[in-house]
């Protein structure tokens, strides 16, 4: 096809037209990517000659051609010639100030040339210039946070390169800086924008038009969802007609959601407030500051970078030097994990946790009959299945945590373990790692300190620095939301609950499923009320018919703790923007703001400034599309943006009754700290509740990770 395009352009435009050079360059790029360097080189040279003649020696296309030819010479080992070509490309790009994308690639290529030549200091300086250009491009890539994160993910190779070089240079501060800079940072930007009117500063007429467009787009989405829900329950239509109408509505809903995202992008693009936040020179907190925090907390911090070629863990202890280790899988470990031996890169980790290669589809089923380790953890265990999972969890304990730190955690050296995950690691609760596989197994939960999670070290310290909430004694600092009114369901539908827990609202409607009642949520609210009042905190309730979006929005301000006991629904599309907590529908369920589905897009607007803790006693509230750096786009993220200091959220579907007990004990542990006059240890209270679950002799199944490991604390201890 490229050859045919080249022939047409030559015939219609002449042999020296700039578009002919573009076709030559495109064909050369294809040959380069295929490793057919001898065929690519003359095409690159011909394209360069045409562009120089027709466009002049300073044109950005000339610089691009020089860079491409330099990269080819680098690939075939002609390093001196390659460096001269790339030098010329950089000179043009720097003088003209154009095409920053080509500029970062040219600097990165020159950095690799200098590194191979042993000029390490110059190589790091060039790579630093490439990273700075990428960061400049990220801010301008899109007004939509999800798209900026996706853009940065395409450039991760440069950050991974910097980490690997700094490891070789034994510069742990350089490793830390590159890891932190590789994080998406959209969460930081959203946190700074929390509670601000994005349309402030715009002319009133322009702001009014944009607000109207947003309201209309949200209303279309809500109306189409309701139509799908009504259609699913109609019994008067022939199945064929029903199917055709369902397909029409699904397409319309998809388009309406895309239009809604486009409107959000338009608002952000027009917003002076948004532009000011994006333009900030946002640097990570320094390594010394993180070390000081770890010392004060007696914490061990493990920060991970999961790369395409290799992965690393940065170890920041409470005492002693910072260290970094490259993660690998030995032959014996690989056999037990059912992957190939070698560096623990992104593809291998995805194969272990998801049962598929990175970016793959449904994946290869493991020996447990599940699509990867996470699927096995997120299902009720059986004795037969647990043996294979335990073996893998024991190996991951060895692979993910360096030997010295494994010993120190076992010996009780630390009061806290902080995990800063990357990639699929954001979905793995470290408490479930097996430290001793002898039956009954011992988990990190049993022997280690409380574990907490952070999107990045920078975000962790920013969350801790948020102002504490001052609540008058006469106020009600705790808000409990739950025991929502869902449609009545048959026993058959209740029995099918696990099938629907992970579905979006549309899937519920399409399959004819409905939100089944959660009977234990009523008991959970009663128990939490008693526990918090024992701790001296007055409690406000939103339950049954009162547990609506509108009432939540009007009652969350000024609360120290907010607790939800309801269904949690995930949408893996569009950054989980339409994932939601399912509450009681309001009087007019066609209204987007009171339809019973508190979406991620709506959660970020809740007035939660000063809130110490949000408890999401619901399914999969820390699950969503994976984002390189800063974890996943889960519902928990929305509450951090809205102002909460920390969130307890779930990694998989949770059992109704077991969750009620776990949350009740968690609340009792929090209350116990308050009664004793101690600083509340949120991470410690959650650990004590999980350990309690493992001791219940009348419910031996609760000892298994499915029942206690799902809930994690994101934020400071």
C-alpha distance (Angstrom), angle and dihedral (degrees) to the residues before:
residue distance angle dihedral
X1 . . .
X2 3.80 . .
X3 3.80 90.5 .
X4 3.80 90.6 50.8
X5 3.81 91.2 49.7
X6 3.81 89.7 49.8
X7 3.81 92.0 51.0
X8 3.81 92.7 49.9
X9 3.80 92.8 49.6
X10 3.80 92.4 47.7
X11 3.80 90.9 51.2
X12 3.81 97.1 44.2
X13 3.82 101.2 34.4
X14 3.77 104.7 26.8
X15 3.81 130.7 -108.3
X16 3.83 96.6 -77.0
X17 3.79 102.2 46.4
X18 3.86 115.9 126.8
X19 3.83 90.0 -123.5
X20 3.81 88.5 57.9
X21 3.81 87.7 55.2
X22 3.82 88.7 51.4
X23 3.82 90.6 54.2
X24 3.81 90.8 47.5
X25 3.80 90.0 50.8
X26 3.83 92.1 48.2
X27 3.80 91.6 52.6
X28 3.81 90.4 46.5
X29 3.82 90.8 52.4
X30 3.80 90.1 53.1
X31 3.81 92.0 50.8
X32 3.82 90.0 46.6
X33 3.81 91.6 52.7
X34 3.82 89.0 49.6
X35 3.81 91.5 51.3
X36 3.83 92.3 -114.3
X37 3.80 92.7 133.6
X38 3.81 97.9 160.3
X39 3.81 90.4 58.5
X40 3.81 93.3 44.2
X41 3.82 97.4 51.3
X42 3.86 100.5 66.9
X43 3.81 90.4 45.5
X44 3.80 92.0 52.6
X45 3.82 90.3 48.5
X46 3.80 93.7 49.1
X47 3.82 91.4 48.9
X48 3.81 90.0 49.6
X49 3.79 92.6 51.1
X50 3.83 92.9 50.6
X51 3.83 94.2 47.0
X52 3.80 92.1 47.8
X53 3.79 91.7 51.0
X54 3.81 98.1 42.1
X55 3.81 102.8 33.3
X56 3.78 103.7 27.4
X57 3.82 132.0 -110.3
X58 3.84 95.3 -77.6
X59 3.82 99.8 52.7
X60 3.85 117.6 122.8
X61 3.83 89.9 -125.4
X62 3.80 88.4 59.2
X63 3.81 89.4 51.9
X64 3.82 90.6 48.9
X65 3.80 90.5 51.0
X66 3.82 92.1 48.5
X67 3.80 90.8 49.7
X68 3.83 92.2 48.5
X69 3.79 92.2 49.7
X70 3.80 89.6 47.2
X71 3.80 91.6 52.0
X72 3.81 89.5 51.6
X73 3.81 91.7 51.4
X74 3.79 88.8 49.6
X75 3.80 90.6 52.1
X76 3.83 92.8 53.2
X77 3.81 94.2 44.0
X78 3.82 102.1 -104.5
X79 3.80 91.4 130.5
X80 3.81 100.8 164.4
X81 3.81 93.5 50.9
X82 3.81 89.9 43.9
X83 3.79 92.8 53.8
X84 3.81 92.8 50.0
X85 3.81 91.6 52.1
X86 3.81 93.5 46.9
X87 3.83 90.8 45.7
X88 3.80 89.4 55.8
X89 3.83 91.3 48.0
X90 3.82 91.9 50.3
X91 3.79 91.1 47.6
X92 3.82 91.2 55.8
X93 3.81 94.1 44.2
X94 3.81 93.5 48.1
X95 3.81 93.4 47.6
X96 3.80 94.6 47.0
X97 3.81 97.2 38.3
X98 3.80 90.1 -141.6
X99 3.81 137.8 128.2
X100 3.83 100.6 21.7
X101 3.82 90.9 -175.3
X102 3.82 91.3 62.6
X103 3.81 88.4 41.6
X104 3.81 94.3 59.0
X105 3.81 91.2 47.2
X106 3.81 91.7 48.7
X107 3.81 92.3 50.5
X108 3.79 90.9 46.9
X109 3.81 91.4 51.1
X110 3.80 91.7 48.7
X111 3.79 89.2 48.2
X112 3.82 90.6 56.1
X113 3.81 90.6 48.0
X114 3.80 91.5 52.6
X115 3.80 92.1 45.1
X116 3.81 91.2 53.0
X117 3.80 88.5 49.0
X118 3.80 90.6 54.6
X119 3.82 95.1 -110.1
X120 3.79 92.2 129.0
X121 3.81 99.9 163.8
X122 3.81 92.3 51.5
X123 3.81 90.4 45.3
X124 3.82 92.6 54.4
X125 3.81 90.6 47.7
X126 3.82 91.3 53.1
X127 3.79 92.4 46.6
X128 3.81 89.3 49.5
X129 3.81 88.1 55.2
X130 3.81 89.3 51.2
X131 3.82 91.4 50.8
X132 3.80 92.3 48.8
X133 3.80 89.8 52.0
X134 3.82 90.7 49.8
X135 3.80 90.0 51.9
X136 3.81 90.0 50.0
X137 3.81 89.6 50.5
X138 3.83 93.0 47.2
X139 3.78 93.0 61.0
X140 3.82 90.4 51.9
X141 3.81 97.7 39.2
X142 3.80 95.3 92.0
X143 3.81 141.9 -26.1
X144 3.83 87.9 -125.7
X145 3.82 114.2 88.9
X146 3.80 94.7 -143.7
X147 3.80 91.9 54.2
X148 3.82 92.3 49.7
X149 3.79 89.9 52.0
X150 3.80 90.6 48.8
X151 3.80 90.2 49.8
X152 3.80 92.1 52.6
X153 3.81 90.2 49.3
X154 3.82 89.3 60.6
X155 3.81 89.1 57.4
X156 3.80 97.5 46.4
X157 3.79 92.8 110.4
X158 3.80 91.0 74.0
X159 3.82 92.9 53.2
X160 3.80 90.6 45.4
X161 3.82 87.9 51.7
X162 3.80 90.9 53.5
X163 3.80 91.8 50.0
X164 3.81 92.4 50.5
X165 3.82 92.4 48.4
X166 3.80 93.2 47.5
X167 3.81 89.0 49.6
X168 3.80 89.1 54.2
X169 3.81 89.9 47.2
X170 3.84 89.3 48.1
X171 3.80 90.8 -127.1
X172 3.82 103.9 146.0
X173 3.81 92.3 178.0
X174 3.80 88.2 56.5
X175 3.81 90.5 49.0
X176 3.80 91.3 50.9
X177 3.80 92.9 47.5
X178 3.81 93.3 50.8
X179 3.82 92.3 46.7
X180 3.80 93.1 50.6
X181 3.80 92.6 45.3
X182 3.80 90.4 51.6
X183 3.82 89.6 62.9
X184 3.79 113.3 103.9
X185 3.84 94.1 -119.5
X186 3.80 92.5 -158.7
X187 3.80 88.3 116.3
X188 3.81 90.2 56.3
X189 3.80 90.0 50.9
X190 3.80 92.2 47.4
X191 3.81 91.2 48.6
X192 3.81 90.8 53.7
X193 3.81 89.9 49.8
X194 3.81 94.6 46.9
X195 3.79 111.8 130.5
X196 3.82 94.9 4.5
X197 3.78 123.9 125.4
X198 3.80 104.0 -119.1
X199 3.80 91.0 -158.8
X200 3.79 94.5 54.8
X201 3.79 110.7 122.4
X202 3.79 95.0 27.8
X203 3.81 120.6 114.3
X204 3.79 107.4 -88.5
X205 3.80 94.0 -119.1
X206 3.82 92.3 53.7
X207 3.80 92.2 45.3
X208 3.81 91.2 49.6
X209 3.82 91.8 53.2
X210 3.80 92.3 50.4
X211 3.80 93.2 47.3
X212 3.78 89.6 51.1
X213 3.81 91.6 49.7
X214 3.80 90.8 50.9
X215 3.82 92.4 48.9
X216 3.80 92.3 48.6
X217 3.81 92.9 47.6
X218 3.82 91.8 49.2
X219 3.80 90.5 47.9
X220 3.83 91.6 53.0
X221 3.79 91.1 52.6
X222 3.81 92.7 48.1
X223 3.82 93.3 46.3
X224 3.81 93.9 50.4
X225 3.80 91.3 47.8
X226 3.79 90.0 52.4
X227 3.82 90.9 48.6
X228 3.81 90.3 53.0
X229 3.79 90.4 49.3
X230 3.81 92.4 50.0
X231 3.81 91.6 45.7
X232 3.80 92.2 53.8
X233 3.79 90.9 58.5
X234 3.81 97.8 45.7
X235 3.79 113.8 111.7
X236 3.81 97.9 177.7
X237 3.83 97.5 74.4
X238 3.83 125.0 84.5
X239 3.79 110.8 -110.5
X240 3.81 93.7 -115.7
X241 3.79 93.2 53.0
X242 3.78 90.3 44.6
X243 3.80 91.3 52.5
X244 3.82 92.6 49.9
X245 3.80 91.9 49.1
X246 3.80 90.7 47.4
X247 3.82 91.0 52.9
X248 3.80 91.1 48.7
X249 3.80 92.1 50.7
X250 3.81 92.6 45.8
X251 3.81 91.2 54.9
X252 3.80 90.7 45.9
X253 3.82 91.2 49.3
X254 3.79 92.5 50.0
X255 3.80 90.2 51.2
X256 3.81 91.6 46.4
X257 3.82 91.0 52.0
X258 3.80 91.1 49.7
X259 3.80 89.7 49.3
X260 3.80 89.8 50.6
X261 3.82 90.8 52.3
X262 3.81 89.4 48.2
X263 3.81 90.3 53.8
X264 3.81 90.4 50.1
X265 3.79 88.3 51.8
X266 3.80 90.5 49.2
X267 3.82 90.9 51.9
X268 3.79 92.0 49.3
X269 3.78 91.7 46.2
X270 3.82 91.2 53.4
X271 3.81 96.2 41.4
X272 3.83 117.0 106.6
X273 3.82 89.0 -164.7
X274 3.80 91.5 54.4
X275 3.80 93.1 48.5
X276 3.81 91.8 51.2
X277 3.82 91.6 53.1
X278 3.81 93.1 47.6
X279 3.79 92.8 48.9
X280 3.79 94.1 56.9
X281 3.79 115.7 116.3
X282 3.79 92.5 -117.7
X283 3.80 110.3 -168.3
X284 3.81 125.2 175.8
X285 3.79 119.9 -105.4
X286 3.78 111.1 -93.0
X287 3.78 123.5 -94.5
X288 3.82 90.6 -120.3
X289 3.80 89.7 57.4
X290 3.81 91.1 51.7
X291 3.81 90.3 47.8
X292 3.80 90.0 51.6
X293 3.80 90.5 50.9
X294 3.81 91.4 48.8
X295 3.80 90.2 51.0
X296 3.81 93.5 50.3
X297 3.80 91.3 47.9
X298 3.83 95.6 39.9
X299 3.78 84.4 -127.7
X300 3.78 136.3 155.5
X301 3.81 112.0 -141.7
X302 3.81 119.1 -158.7
X303 3.81 113.3 -172.0
X304 3.81 117.4 -173.3
X305 3.77 135.2 -158.3
X306 3.80 114.1 -168.8
X307 3.80 107.5 -161.9
X308 3.78 136.6 -174.3
X309 3.80 91.1 -115.5
X310 3.81 103.5 24.2
X311 3.80 142.6 -8.8
X312 3.78 132.2 -134.9
X313 3.80 139.7 -166.2
X314 3.79 120.9 -150.0
X315 3.81 111.5 -150.6
X316 3.82 115.7 -151.4
X317 3.84 108.3 179.3
X318 3.78 129.5 -169.6
X319 3.80 88.9 -116.6
X320 3.78 130.5 19.7
X321 3.78 135.8 27.4
X322 3.79 126.0 -32.0
X323 3.81 112.7 -111.5
X324 3.79 137.9 -172.5
X325 3.79 129.7 -151.9
X326 3.77 133.1 -168.8
X327 3.80 110.5 -130.0
X328 3.78 120.2 -130.1
X329 3.80 141.4 166.1
X330 3.82 117.9 -130.4
X331 3.78 123.4 -145.2
X332 3.81 93.8 -99.4
X333 3.80 92.3 44.9
X334 3.80 91.3 47.8
X335 3.79 91.4 54.2
X336 3.79 91.7 54.1
X337 3.82 92.7 44.0
X338 3.82 91.8 46.2
X339 3.81 95.2 -125.7
X340 3.80 135.7 105.3
X341 3.79 118.7 -84.8
X342 3.79 119.0 -106.6
X343 3.77 140.4 73.8
X344 3.80 114.3 -5.6
X345 3.78 96.4 -116.5
X346 3.77 129.0 165.6
X347 3.79 94.4 -89.7
X348 3.82 93.2 53.5
X349 3.80 93.2 45.7
X350 3.80 91.2 49.9
X351 3.79 89.8 49.3
X352 3.82 90.3 52.5
X353 3.79 98.3 43.9
X354 3.80 102.4 29.6
X355 3.80 101.0 24.3
X356 3.80 92.1 -122.5
X357 3.77 141.8 82.9
X358 3.79 117.5 -93.9
X359 3.76 109.6 -74.7
X360 3.79 90.9 7.7
X361 3.75 130.5 131.0
X362 3.77 130.8 -110.2
X363 3.78 91.4 -28.1
X364 3.76 138.9 -149.1
X365 3.77 117.5 -48.9
X366 3.76 115.0 -120.5
X367 3.78 126.5 -137.5
X368 3.82 90.0 -85.4
X369 3.80 90.2 64.7
X370 3.82 89.7 -113.3
X371 3.79 131.3 112.8
X372 3.81 96.0 -106.9
X373 3.78 137.8 -40.9
X374 3.81 96.0 -65.2
X375 3.80 91.8 55.4
X376 3.79 88.9 51.1
X377 3.80 92.9 50.6
X378 3.78 91.6 47.7
X379 3.80 94.2 59.2
X380 3.80 131.3 70.5
X381 3.79 107.9 -86.8
X382 3.76 130.4 -121.2
X383 3.79 126.1 -164.2
X384 3.80 91.7 -113.5
X385 3.78 95.1 49.3
X386 3.79 95.6 42.4
X387 3.81 94.3 64.3
X388 3.79 93.2 66.3
X389 3.80 92.6 43.5
X390 3.79 92.6 49.1
X391 3.80 91.1 53.2
X392 3.79 91.3 52.4
X393 3.81 93.6 45.5
X394 3.80 90.0 51.8
X395 3.80 91.2 52.1
X396 3.80 92.0 47.5
X397 3.81 89.1 53.6
X398 3.81 86.8 59.5
X399 3.82 95.4 41.4
X400 3.80 100.0 45.2
X401 3.82 102.0 37.2
X402 3.83 119.3 53.7
X403 3.81 115.9 -120.5
X404 3.79 96.4 -111.2
X405 3.80 92.3 51.3
X406 3.81 91.1 47.1
X407 3.79 89.0 57.9
X408 3.80 93.4 45.4
X409 3.81 92.6 49.8
X410 3.79 90.4 49.5
X411 3.82 90.8 49.1
X412 3.82 93.2 52.6
X413 3.79 96.8 -115.5
X414 3.81 93.8 145.0
X415 3.80 134.6 55.9
X416 3.81 92.3 -155.0
X417 3.78 141.2 19.3
X418 3.81 115.5 -148.6
X419 3.80 116.6 -162.6
X420 3.81 119.1 -164.0
X421 3.80 100.5 -172.4
X422 3.79 132.2 -166.3
X423 3.79 131.7 -156.8
X424 3.80 115.9 -17.2
X425 3.83 91.0 -7.4
X426 3.81 86.4 81.0
X427 3.82 87.2 73.8
X428 3.83 96.8 50.1
X429 3.84 117.9 88.8
X430 3.81 104.7 -143.2
X431 3.83 91.4 -152.0
X432 3.80 87.3 74.7
X433 3.82 94.0 61.1
X434 3.80 109.0 117.3
X435 3.81 114.9 -123.9
X436 3.82 94.5 176.5
X437 3.81 121.4 20.9
X438 3.82 96.1 -167.8
X439 3.80 107.6 121.0
X440 2.92 119.7 -67.4
X441 3.83 88.7 37.7
X442 3.78 123.0 -133.6
X443 3.77 117.8 -137.4
X444 3.79 131.1 -159.2
X445 3.82 84.3 -104.8
X446 3.82 89.2 64.9
X447 3.81 99.3 49.8
X448 3.80 107.7 18.1
X449 3.80 135.9 74.5
X450 3.82 123.8 -92.5
X451 3.82 111.5 -67.6
X452 3.77 125.4 -139.2
X453 3.80 131.8 176.9
X454 3.79 134.2 -138.5
X455 3.80 133.3 -173.6
X456 3.81 88.4 -136.2
X457 3.80 137.9 -19.2
X458 3.79 88.5 -106.2
X459 3.81 93.3 54.4
X460 3.83 91.0 45.1
X461 3.80 92.5 57.3
X462 3.81 91.7 42.5
X463 3.80 90.7 53.8
X464 3.79 91.6 49.5
X465 3.80 90.4 50.0
X466 3.81 92.6 57.3
X467 3.78 112.4 116.4
X468 3.79 115.2 -95.1
X469 3.77 116.5 -119.1
X470 3.78 119.4 -108.0
X471 3.80 109.3 -150.6
X472 3.83 121.6 -173.8
X473 3.79 114.9 -121.8
X474 3.80 91.2 -117.5
X475 3.82 92.1 54.3
X476 3.79 127.8 89.5
X477 3.80 104.8 -116.9
X478 3.83 94.9 -179.5
X479 3.81 124.5 67.4
X480 3.82 119.6 -168.0
X481 3.81 118.7 -164.0
X482 3.78 122.7 -176.6
X483 3.79 152.4 80.4
X484 3.80 85.3 94.2
X485 3.80 123.9 -167.7
X486 3.77 108.2 -107.0
X487 3.80 126.1 171.9
X488 3.77 115.0 -80.7
X489 3.78 111.1 -97.4
X490 3.75 135.5 -164.2
X491 3.80 122.5 -112.8
X492 3.78 88.3 -109.0
X493 3.80 91.0 58.2
X494 3.79 90.8 45.7
X495 3.79 89.7 53.2
X496 3.80 88.7 54.2
X497 3.82 91.9 55.6
X498 3.83 97.9 116.5
X499 3.80 90.2 56.0
X500 3.78 91.0 59.5
X501 3.77 103.4 36.0
X502 3.80 94.3 88.8
X503 3.81 94.9 42.8
X504 3.76 127.8 108.3
X505 3.76 119.3 -120.7
X506 3.82 89.8 -98.4
X507 3.79 91.6 55.6
X508 3.78 90.6 52.1
X509 3.78 89.1 55.5
X510 3.80 96.6 42.1
X511 3.78 93.6 52.6
X512 3.76 94.0 44.3
X513 3.77 90.3 -114.4
X514 3.79 123.6 139.4
X515 3.74 135.5 -161.6
X516 3.77 104.4 -84.1
X517 3.80 121.4 -143.8
X518 3.81 118.9 -92.7
X519 3.81 101.7 -144.7
X520 3.81 95.4 -179.1
X521 3.81 91.2 57.8
X522 3.83 90.0 75.3
X523 3.80 90.5 54.0
X524 3.79 90.2 44.8
X525 3.80 91.8 57.0
X526 3.81 91.6 49.3
X527 3.80 92.5 50.4
X528 3.80 93.3 46.6
X529 3.79 90.8 48.9
X530 3.80 90.6 55.0
X531 3.81 93.2 44.7
X532 3.79 96.3 49.7
X533 3.79 92.9 44.9
X534 3.81 88.8 52.3
X535 3.80 85.9 56.8
X536 3.79 90.2 54.9
X537 3.81 97.3 -102.5
X538 3.78 122.6 130.0
X539 3.80 114.7 -134.1
X540 3.81 133.7 -143.4
X541 3.82 121.4 -160.1
X542 3.78 136.1 -145.7
X543 3.78 107.2 178.9
X544 3.79 141.2 146.2
X545 3.83 110.0 -8.9
X546 3.82 90.9 1.9
X547 3.83 95.2 57.4
X548 3.80 94.3 91.8
X549 3.79 130.6 135.8
X550 3.78 91.2 -113.0
X551 3.80 92.7 53.7
X552 3.80 92.2 45.7
X553 3.79 90.8 51.5
X554 3.79 91.2 49.4
X555 3.81 96.8 46.0
X556 3.83 109.6 38.3
X557 3.81 96.9 79.6
X558 3.79 114.2 103.8
X559 3.82 96.3 17.0
X560 3.78 122.0 134.9
X561 3.82 93.5 -161.1
X562 3.82 127.6 24.0
X563 3.81 120.5 -171.9
X564 3.83 128.8 -169.3
X565 3.82 123.3 -167.3
X566 3.80 105.6 -177.4
X567 3.81 144.0 92.7
X568 3.80 118.7 -53.5
X569 3.82 117.9 -154.3
X570 3.81 126.7 -165.5
X571 3.79 128.6 -151.3
X572 3.81 112.3 -167.2
X573 3.81 91.8 -163.8
X574 3.81 129.1 85.6
X575 3.78 95.3 10.5
X576 3.83 92.9 -57.0
X577 3.81 87.6 -72.6
X578 3.82 89.3 149.3
X579 3.80 96.6 41.4
X580 3.79 108.3 114.7
X581 3.77 155.1 172.4
X582 3.81 108.3 -106.4
X583 3.81 111.0 -132.3
X584 3.80 134.7 166.1
X585 3.83 111.0 -61.3
X586 3.80 113.6 -114.9
X587 3.77 127.1 -124.3
X588 3.81 90.4 -83.4
X589 3.83 105.3 37.2
X590 3.81 91.2 179.2
X591 3.82 89.0 71.2
X592 3.84 109.9 95.3
X593 3.80 91.8 -139.9
X594 3.80 95.6 55.0
X595 3.82 106.9 25.0
X596 3.80 93.1 117.0
X597 3.81 95.3 -102.9
X598 3.82 114.7 101.3
X599 3.80 99.3 -162.5
X600 3.78 127.9 -157.9
X601 3.79 87.8 -109.5
X602 3.81 89.0 57.0
X603 3.82 96.2 41.1
X604 3.82 92.5 63.4
X605 3.81 88.6 61.9
X606 3.81 96.1 56.5
X607 3.84 114.3 117.1
X608 3.81 98.1 -118.3
X609 3.80 100.7 143.0
X610 3.81 108.9 149.8
X611 3.82 94.8 12.8
X612 3.80 109.1 147.4
X613 3.81 99.3 -162.3
X614 3.80 140.5 10.1
X615 3.82 115.1 -165.8
X616 3.80 114.2 -158.3
X617 3.79 104.6 -164.8
X618 3.80 91.3 -178.4
X619 3.79 139.5 97.1
X620 3.81 123.5 -74.6
X621 3.78 97.8 -12.8
X622 3.83 92.2 151.1
X623 3.81 93.1 48.1
X624 3.79 129.8 95.0
X625 3.79 142.3 107.3
X626 3.80 108.8 -21.9
X627 3.80 115.4 -113.4
X628 3.78 124.0 -162.0
X629 3.77 100.9 -113.7
X630 3.82 122.7 0.3
X631 3.81 93.0 52.0
X632 3.80 120.6 -109.6
X633 3.80 137.0 -25.4
X634 3.80 94.4 -105.2
X635 3.79 130.3 151.9
X636 3.82 89.1 -104.6
X637 3.80 88.6 66.4
X638 3.80 90.5 59.7
X639 3.80 92.5 57.9
X640 3.82 91.3 51.9
X641 3.80 89.0 51.8
X642 3.82 89.5 49.0
X643 3.80 90.8 58.4
X644 3.82 108.2 -88.4
X645 3.79 116.1 141.0
X646 3.82 95.7 -146.1
X647 3.81 138.9 2.4
X648 3.80 133.5 -154.4
X649 3.80 107.1 -149.0
X650 3.80 140.2 161.1
X651 3.80 133.2 -108.9
X652 3.80 98.1 -157.9
X653 3.81 143.7 3.7
X654 3.78 111.6 -50.2
X655 3.80 132.8 -149.5
X656 3.81 113.3 -110.3
X657 3.80 100.3 -136.4
X658 3.80 97.8 36.4
X659 3.80 90.2 50.0
X660 3.81 91.2 52.5
X661 3.81 90.5 55.6
X662 3.81 93.1 44.5
X663 3.80 92.7 51.0
X664 3.79 92.5 45.4
X665 3.81 91.8 54.7
X666 3.81 90.6 44.0
X667 3.82 90.3 54.2
X668 3.82 90.7 46.5
X669 3.82 90.3 52.9
X670 3.81 90.6 50.6
X671 3.79 90.0 49.1
X672 3.80 90.9 48.5
X673 3.81 90.3 57.7
X674 3.80 90.4 51.2
X675 3.82 93.4 47.2
X676 3.78 90.1 51.2
X677 3.80 91.6 50.5
X678 3.81 91.6 -119.2
X679 3.76 126.2 140.1
X680 3.79 103.9 -93.9
X681 3.82 111.1 -102.5
X682 3.80 102.9 -155.9
X683 3.79 96.0 178.1
X684 3.80 91.2 45.9
X685 3.81 92.1 49.5
X686 3.81 91.3 52.6
X687 3.81 90.5 49.4
X688 3.81 91.8 50.8
X689 3.80 90.6 50.7
X690 3.80 91.6 50.9
X691 3.80 91.7 48.3
X692 3.80 89.2 50.6
X693 3.82 89.1 55.9
X694 3.81 89.0 56.0
X695 3.82 92.3 56.2
X696 3.82 100.2 55.6
X697 3.80 106.9 117.0
X698 3.79 94.2 -175.3
X699 3.81 90.1 56.0
X700 3.82 103.8 39.8
X701 3.81 92.2 165.9
X702 3.82 89.4 66.8
X703 3.80 88.5 71.4
X704 3.80 88.8 73.8
X705 3.83 119.3 93.4
X706 3.80 93.5 -117.7
X707 3.80 89.6 74.0
X708 3.81 101.3 44.2
X709 3.81 112.0 14.4
X710 3.79 97.6 68.2
X711 3.81 95.2 79.0
X712 3.80 117.5 78.6
X713 3.79 133.9 173.6
X714 3.81 116.1 -124.8
X715 3.79 112.8 -165.4
X716 3.81 137.8 31.6
X717 3.82 120.8 -24.5
